[in-house]
Amino acid sequence: MLHPEDITGVVLAGGKSSRFGSNKALSRYGESYFLQHIVRKIQPYTKEVVVAGFYPEYQTLGVPLLKDVIPDSGPLGGILTALTYCSTPWILVLTCDMPLISNEIIMQMMAVGRGEAIIGWKRESTPGVFPLLLSKSLLPHIEEAIKEKRFRMKQLFDRGNACLIPIPDELQHLFANINNQEEYNRILS
């Protein structure tokens, strides 16, 4: 089982939110907003939490904000930046638009690893559904992929050395990404 002292929490929040129409990380959710909610959710499971993405509005969070080492390289660029920054052997990566992720999902990930470089979830034929636990040993592979302009997350799982947990039917709804206003209104109701 992974220990929180071995994990840096990373929230990917550097996207343009073009389908959403505004910065979805700052969308209201309960008494806070998406980004703040996710940061609070993962704090008990990590040594430190950082945000991979830099907008001045994020400074009120009180956590380090990381500018991409290589701009315009998508989620893989945010992961590269976080792996470069962190002092822990693992990072726990969530996106800012998954407010329904539960403690159960995070704890199950921390419990299953047996030496793999990636621990995550899979939905039918889709490997690597966020959240993901990624070993710092992946850093050279991610650097190489970005240099070669291969930005797809799928390539990390094609390498093997991954533990992918099938998402149980009863937990499917907790993995929802909020990409547009319709999906946002649905989770609020």
GIVENWO-V548173 format. One line per field, one symbol per residue. ss: DSSP state (A for helix, B for strand, O for the rest). phi: phi as a letter, one per 40 degrees, with the letter a starting at -180 (. if undefined). psi: psi as a letter, one per 40 degrees, with the letter a starting at -180 (. if undefined). A space follows every 50 residues. Layout:
BEGIN
ss: ???
phi: ???
psi: ???
END
This chain:
BEGIN
ss: OOOAAABBBBBBOOOOOOOOOOOAAAOBBOOBBAAAAAAAAAAOOOOBBB BBOOOAAAAAAOOBBBOOOOOOOAAAAAAAAAAAAOOOOBBBBBBOOOOO OOAAAAAAAAAAOOOOOBBBBBBOOBBBBBBBBBBAAAAAAAAAAAAOOO OOOAAAAAOOOBBBBBOOAAAAAAAOOOOOAAAAAAAAO
phi: .cbdccbbcbbcabccfccchaccdbcdagcbbdccccdcccdcbbcabb bcibbdcccccgbcbbcdcbcfbgdccccddcccccbccbbbbbccbbcc dbddcccccccccbhccbbabbbfcbcgcccbbbccccdcccdcccdcfb bccdcccccgfbbbccccdcbdccccccbaccccccccc
psi: hiideehhhhhhfeiefdddeihddehhhbeaiddddddddedeeidihi hghhhddededfihhhhhdhifeadddddddddddieieiihhiiefgee hidddddddddehfeiehhaiihbehifhiiihhieeedddddddddefg ehddddddeafihhhhhideeddeehhheidddddddd.
END
